Amino acid sequence: MPRTGTQPIEPFELFAIRYANHSGRKASDNFILGDAHETASDLDYFVWVARRGDRSFVIDTGFGEEAAARRKRTLISRPAPLLARFGLDAAHIDDIILTHLHYDHAGTLEDFPRARLHVQDVEVSYATGRCMCHHALNHPYDVENIVHFVRCLYCGRVHFHDGSAELADGLSVHHIGGHSAGLQVVRVWTKRGWVVVASDASHLYANFEEQRPFPVLSSVIEMMEGFRTLHELADSPDHIIPGHDPLVMSRYRAPAPDLEGVVVRLDEAPVK
């Protein structure tokens, strides 16, 4: 999308909320052809919030206690209570953007009983189709999350998108693929310009900065092309927010002292 032309009237505030962590990773866990004998960055797990006077969007819904125990992740909190600390009631959220349906992005949907769920057509086809016959492709999904999602679909709560779509003036989704067939990123107009919540189009800064793909994927070429798309959508590399990098928490400031280590503002320039 072009970076010039008429700009949205009102910018969104944009926040990353850290709800879990995974430590002890090897380079081979984070990069294709990474050395299994080398240590590598931990992963943080985030949900994101874009809000302004007329509207709020929650981006992804994280996972809960059962998934954390089974997959050996450290859960800080379910996302809903963290949103409450942030002044948002999960029971009254109207719009959730699901970047994709992996367990760490589409769990705890039961905590958001009224929300519209925005998702790419191809992601739902992928997560419920023949590709899920293969463990190498289905292991990032949790079947109970998918079943709950389908129940939401039959209740009329799922809004499908095919490619790029503007959900509000200054906020749009864009199909990337690569990590999962229907992965989408979110482009948000903020007071510092166009910021892109990359989600798992790039887990870490190093993935897109060094052109080193993450090893969990549906298509290597889509992931590589996705790195280019991130740069096209964002105003600069500093406007790209990776989906799991702990550096996000140190590069951006907390909105209040009591939210240190939990929430950072992405609509302000990085401090490091």
C-alpha positions in Angstrom: 0.0 0.0 0.0 1.3 3.5 -0.7 2.7 5.6 2.1 1.5 8.9 0.5 -1.9 10.5 0.0 -4.6 11.4 2.4 -3.8 10.2 5.9 -6.4 9.0 8.4 -7.9 11.7 10.6 -7.2 10.2 14.0 -4.2 7.9 14.8 -4.6 4.8 16.9 -2.8 4.1 20.1 -1.0 0.8 19.7 0.2 -1.5 22.5 2.0 -4.9 22.9 0.9 -7.0 25.9 3.3 -9.7 27.0 1.5 -12.7 28.4 4.0 -15.7 28.2 7.6 -16.7 27.6 9.6 -19.7 26.3 13.3 -20.0 27.3 16.1 -22.4 26.6 15.8 -22.2 22.8 18.5 -23.2 20.3 19.4 -21.4 17.0 17.7 -24.3 15.1 14.4 -23.5 16.9 14.4 -19.9 15.6 16.1 -20.1 12.1 16.2 -22.5 9.2 19.7 -24.1 9.1 20.4 -22.7 12.6 22.9 -24.6 14.6 21.3 -27.0 17.1 24.3 -26.6 19.4 24.0 -22.8 19.6 21.7 -21.0 22.1 19.3 -18.5 20.7 16.8 -15.9 21.8 13.9 -16.7 24.0 10.4 -16.1 22.7 8.0 -13.7 24.3 4.3 -14.1 23.5 2.1 -11.1 22.9 -1.3 -9.9 22.1 -1.8 -6.4 20.8 -4.3 -3.6 21.1 -5.1 -0.8 18.7 -7.5 1.8 20.1 -8.8 5.3 19.6 -11.9 7.2 20.5 -14.3 5.5 18.2 -13.1 1.9 18.3 -10.7 -0.7 19.8 -9.2 -3.8 18.1 -7.6 -6.7 20.0 -5.1 -8.5 17.8 -4.9 -12.2 18.8 -6.0 -14.0 21.9 -3.0 -16.0 23.2 -3.3 -19.2 25.1 -4.3 -20.4 28.5 -3.2 -22.7 31.3 -3.7 -26.0 29.6 -1.7 -25.2 26.5 1.0 -23.6 28.6 1.4 -26.8 30.6 1.2 -29.2 27.7 3.7 -27.2 25.5 6.0 -26.2 28.4 5.6 -22.5 28.1 5.7 -20.1 31.0 2.3 -18.4 31.3 2.4 -15.0 32.9 -1.4 -14.6 32.7 -4.2 -15.3 30.3 -4.6 -12.3 28.1 -8.0 -11.3 29.3 -6.9 -10.3 32.9 -4.0 -8.3 31.4 -6.5 -6.5 29.2 -8.5 -5.7 32.3 -5.4 -4.1 33.9 -5.3 -2.1 30.7 -8.8 -0.9 31.0 -10.5 -3.3 28.5 -13.2 -5.8 29.4 -12.7 -8.9 27.3 -16.5 -9.6 27.6 -17.2 -6.4 25.8 -14.6 -6.4 23.0 -16.2 -6.0 19.6 -13.4 -6.8 17.2 -10.6 -9.4 17.3 -8.1 -9.8 14.5 -6.8 -13.3 14.4 -3.5 -13.1 12.6 -3.7 -16.9 12.2 -5.1 -19.8 14.1 -2.0 -21.3 15.8 -2.5 -22.2 19.5 -0.7 -19.2 20.8 -2.7 -16.7 18.7 -6.2 -18.1 18.8 -6.7 -19.7 22.2 -8.9 -18.3 25.0 -11.6 -17.3 22.5 -14.1 -18.2 25.2 -13.0 -15.2 27.2 -14.3 -12.9 24.3 -17.9 -14.1 23.9 -19.2 -11.2 21.7 -16.3 -10.3 19.5 -16.3 -10.4 15.7 -13.4 -12.5 14.6 -11.5 -11.3 11.6 -9.5 -14.0 9.7 -8.3 -14.8 6.2 -10.4 -17.2 4.1 -7.3 -19.3 3.3 -6.3 -19.7 7.0 -9.6 -21.4 7.9 -9.4 -23.6 4.8 -5.9 -24.6 5.8 -6.6 -25.2 9.4 -9.6 -27.4 8.7 -8.5 -29.1 5.5 -6.3 -31.9 4.2 -3.0 -30.2 5.3 -4.0 -31.0 8.9 -3.5 -34.7 8.2 0.3 -34.0 8.5 1.8 -33.6 12.0 4.5 -31.3 10.6 1.7 -28.9 9.7 -0.9 -29.5 12.4 1.3 -29.4 15.5 1.1 -25.6 15.9 -2.7 -25.8 16.1 -4.8 -27.0 19.0 -7.9 -28.9 17.9 -10.1 -27.6 20.7 -9.3 -24.0 19.6 -10.3 -24.8 16.1 -13.5 -26.5 17.3 -14.4 -23.4 19.3 -13.6 -21.2 16.3 -16.0 -23.2 14.2 -18.7 -22.8 16.8 -18.1 -19.0 16.6 -18.4 -19.3 12.8 -21.8 -21.0 13.1 -22.9 -18.3 15.5 -22.2 -15.7 12.8 -19.2 -14.1 14.5 -16.5 -14.8 11.9 -15.7 -12.1 9.3 -13.6 -13.5 6.4 -11.1 -11.5 4.4 -9.4 -12.4 1.2 -6.0 -10.6 0.9 -6.0 -7.0 2.0 -8.9 -5.3 3.7 -9.5 -2.0 5.6 -11.3 -2.6 8.8 -11.3 1.0 9.9 -9.9 4.3 8.6 -6.2 3.8 9.5 -6.3 0.0 10.2 -6.0 -2.8 7.6 -5.1 -6.4 7.4 -2.8 -8.0 4.7 -2.4 -11.6 3.8 1.3 -12.7 4.0 1.2 -16.5 4.4 4.5 -18.3 4.9 4.3 -19.3 8.6 0.8 -20.5 8.1 -1.2 -20.5 4.8 -3.4 -17.7 5.9 -1.2 -15.6 8.2 -2.1 -11.9 8.0 -0.4 -8.8 9.4 -2.0 -5.6 10.7 -1.1 -2.1 9.4 -2.0 0.6 11.9 -1.9 4.4 11.5 -0.3 5.9 14.6 1.1 9.3 15.6 4.5 8.2 14.5 3.2 6.9 11.1 2.4 3.5 9.7 3.3 0.6 12.1 3.0 -3.0 11.1 2.2 -5.7 13.7 4.0 -8.5 11.9 2.9 -11.3 14.2 4.5 -14.5 12.9 5.5 -13.1 9.5 8.6 -12.4 11.5 9.0 -13.9 15.0 12.2 -12.0 15.8 13.9 -8.9 14.5 16.6 -11.1 13.2 14.2 -13.0 10.9 13.4 -10.1 8.7 16.5 -8.1 9.3 18.8 -10.9 8.3 16.5 -12.7 5.9 16.6 -15.9 8.0 13.2 -17.7 8.0 11.7 -19.2 11.1 11.5 -23.0 10.8 7.8 -23.5 11.5 6.1 -22.7 8.1 3.8 -23.7 5.3 5.9 -22.0 2.6 9.5 -20.8 2.6 9.1 -18.6 -0.4 6.0 -16.9 1.0 7.8 -16.2 4.2 10.7 -14.7 2.4 8.5 -12.6 0.2 6.6 -11.6 3.3 9.7 -9.9 4.7 9.7 -7.6 1.6 6.0 -6.9 2.1 6.6 -5.9 5.7 9.0 -3.2 4.5 6.5 -2.0 1.9 3.7 -1.6 4.4 5.7 0.0 7.2 7.2 3.5 7.2 10.6 2.2 8.2 12.2 -1.0 9.7 11.6 0.6 13.1 7.9 0.5 12.3 7.9 -3.3 12.0 7.0 -5.1 15.2 8.0 -8.8 15.3 5.6 -11.3 16.9 7.8 -12.9 19.6 10.9 -10.9 20.2 11.8 -10.1 23.8 13.6 -7.0 22.5 10.2 -5.3 21.9 9.9 -4.9 25.7 13.2 -3.1 26.0 12.9 -1.0 22.8 9.6 0.5 23.8 8.4 2.2 27.0 5.6 1.1 29.3 2.5 3.4 29.3 2.6 3.5 33.2 5.0 2.3 35.9 2.6 -0.5 37.1 2.7 -2.0 33.6 6.5 -2.3 33.3 7.4 -5.7 31.9 3.8 -6.3 30.7 2.7 -3.6 28.3 4.7 -1.3 26.0 3.6 1.5 23.6 4.2 0.9 19.9 2.8 4.2 18.7 5.8 6.0 20.1 9.3 5.9 18.7 11.6 3.2 20.1 13.8 4.3 23.0 16.7 2.0 22.1 
